[in-house]
């Protein structure tokens, strides 16, 4: 599913997209690669698209819980859904 242009997400930031009635957070890492997760933190519902990110994880802006982009795990407990995402012709494509 095409979500929009890759350039809609500045390098090092995330944006939330509505996908089939759900919110998905898509992140554009500083090297230009894309990652995608569920949009809300399971701990307190924090907006993950607004969190701090590095190549391995996203940190919830409310309580600093870090979730792995690889498998969604969190050292403090809990887990988020990780989605497959890629760039195709300048567009963000969420794989189903």
URCORQUI-V255890 format. One record per residue. N is the residue number from 0. SS is DSSP state (h for helix, s for strand, l for the rest). BURIAL is + if it has 9 or more other C-alpha atoms within 8 Angstrom, else -. Layout:
# URCORQUI-V255890
N:SS:BURIAL  N:SS:BURIAL
This chain:
# URCORQUI-V255890
0:l:-  1:s:-  2:s:+  3:s:-  4:s:-  5:h:+  6:h:-  7:h:-  8:l:+  9:l:-  10:l:+  11:l:+  12:s:+  13:s:+  14:s:+  15:s:+  16:s:+  17:s:-  18:s:-  19:l:-  20:l:-  21:s:-  22:s:+  23:s:+  24:s:+  25:s:+  26:s:+  27:s:+  28:l:+  29:l:-  30:l:-  31:l:-  32:l:-  33:s:+  34:s:+  35:s:+  36:s:+  37:s:+  38:l:+  39:s:+  40:l:+  41:l:+  42:l:-  43:l:-  44:l:-  45:l:+  46:s:+  47:h:+  48:h:+  49:h:+  50:l:+  51:s:+  52:s:+  53:l:-  54:l:-  55:l:-  56:s:+  57:s:+  58:s:+  59:l:+  60:l:+  61:l:-  62:l:-  63:l:-  64:l:-  65:s:+  66:s:+  67:s:+  68:l:+  69:l:-  70:l:-  71:l:+  72:s:+  73:s:+  74:l:-  75:l:-  76:l:-  77:l:-  78:s:+  79:l:+  80:l:-  81:s:+  82:s:+  83:l:+  84:s:+  85:s:+  86:s:+  87:s:-  88:l:-  89:l:-  90:s:+  91:s:+  92:s:+  93:s:+  94:l:-  95:l:-
